[in-house]
Amino acid sequence: MTTIQVKKSIVKSLDEIKTHPRQTYNEIIENMTKIIKKIKSKNQYDEFLHKVQQNKMKELWDNKSDEEWESA
């Protein structure tokens, strides 16, 4: 175990998000870190999909047949 210093406002915020009165700050912080890790991994997946889709969208939008229809 270690001791960390946090502002009183942070302690108040942690108290407000307790799911039960006897929940420890350690449990709250552990839950928060799990949530943040999930969000980060989801963002990485979304970024990967976006990069993959960029090439396909460019291929679909930058084609000669569409340009010919625009001037028809």
One Martini backbone bead per residue (centre of mass of N, CA, C, O) as a GRO file, in nm:
protein
   72
    1MET     BB    1   0.101   0.034   0.013
    2THR     BB    2  -0.007   0.377  -0.039
    3THR     BB    3   0.027   0.730  -0.042
    4ILE     BB    4  -0.194   0.989  -0.149
    5GLN     BB    5  -0.249   1.309  -0.283
    6VAL     BB    6  -0.560   1.489  -0.259
    7LYS     BB    7  -0.807   1.669  -0.312
    8LYS     BB    8  -1.101   1.737  -0.159
    9SER     BB    9  -1.271   1.735  -0.421
   10ILE     BB   10  -1.199   1.443  -0.494
   11VAL     BB   11  -1.311   1.306  -0.247
   12LYS     BB   12  -1.597   1.402  -0.295
   13SER     BB   13  -1.633   1.264  -0.569
   14LEU     BB   14  -1.584   0.979  -0.469
   15ASP     BB   15  -1.820   0.976  -0.271
   16GLU     BB   16  -2.046   1.022  -0.493
   17ILE     BB   17  -1.962   0.733  -0.656
   18LYS     BB   18  -2.054   0.544  -0.468
   19THR     BB   19  -2.223   0.225  -0.440
   20HIS     BB   20  -2.130   0.209  -0.135
   21PRO     BB   21  -2.044   0.315   0.178
   22ARG     BB   22  -1.787   0.089   0.204
   23GLN     BB   23  -1.637   0.189  -0.022
   24THR     BB   24  -1.336   0.221  -0.151
   25TYR     BB   25  -1.108   0.405  -0.313
   26ASN     BB   26  -0.970   0.171  -0.448
   27GLU     BB   27  -1.224   0.058  -0.590
   28ILE     BB   28  -1.292   0.308  -0.750
   29ILE     BB   29  -1.025   0.334  -0.907
   30GLU     BB   30  -1.032   0.056  -1.033
   31ASN     BB   31  -1.293   0.102  -1.194
   32MET     BB   32  -1.193   0.345  -1.354
   33THR     BB   33  -0.957   0.203  -1.501
   34LYS     BB   34  -1.131  -0.003  -1.651
   35ILE     BB   35  -1.296   0.201  -1.813
   36ILE     BB   36  -1.062   0.344  -1.955
   37LYS     BB   37  -0.950   0.095  -2.101
   38LYS     BB   38  -1.204   0.040  -2.269
   39ILE     BB   39  -1.212   0.309  -2.415
   40LYS     BB   40  -0.935   0.291  -2.550
   41SER     BB   41  -0.984   0.028  -2.710
   42LYS     BB   42  -1.224   0.138  -2.870
   43ASN     BB   43  -1.075   0.376  -3.005
   44GLN     BB   44  -0.870   0.201  -3.156
   45TYR     BB   45  -1.078   0.052  -3.325
   46ASP     BB   46  -1.206   0.300  -3.459
   47GLU     BB   47  -0.946   0.401  -3.593
   48PHE     BB   48  -0.895   0.152  -3.763
   49LEU     BB   49  -1.158   0.162  -3.926
   50HIS     BB   50  -1.118   0.441  -4.045
   51LYS     BB   51  -0.858   0.376  -4.205
   52VAL     BB   52  -0.979   0.151  -4.377
   53GLN     BB   53  -1.218   0.323  -4.498
   54GLN     BB   54  -1.071   0.549  -4.649
   55ASN     BB   55  -0.977   0.389  -4.899
   56LYS     BB   56  -1.258   0.297  -4.995
   57MET     BB   57  -1.387   0.577  -5.023
   58LYS     BB   58  -1.188   0.685  -5.228
   59GLU     BB   59  -1.249   0.470  -5.440
   60LEU     BB   60  -1.558   0.542  -5.467
   61TRP     BB   61  -1.531   0.866  -5.514
   62ASP     BB   62  -1.265   0.832  -5.717
   63ASN     BB   63  -1.435   0.804  -6.005
   64LYS     BB   64  -1.508   0.830  -6.342
   65SER     BB   65  -1.813   0.756  -6.363
   66ASP     BB   66  -1.918   0.982  -6.177
   67GLU     BB   67  -1.808   1.222  -6.342
   68GLU     BB   68  -1.977   1.164  -6.598
   69TRP     BB   69  -2.261   1.204  -6.464
   70GLU     BB   70  -2.230   1.506  -6.381
   71SER     BB   71  -2.210   1.597  -6.710
   72ALA     BB   72  -2.499   1.475  -6.826
   0.00000   0.00000   0.00000
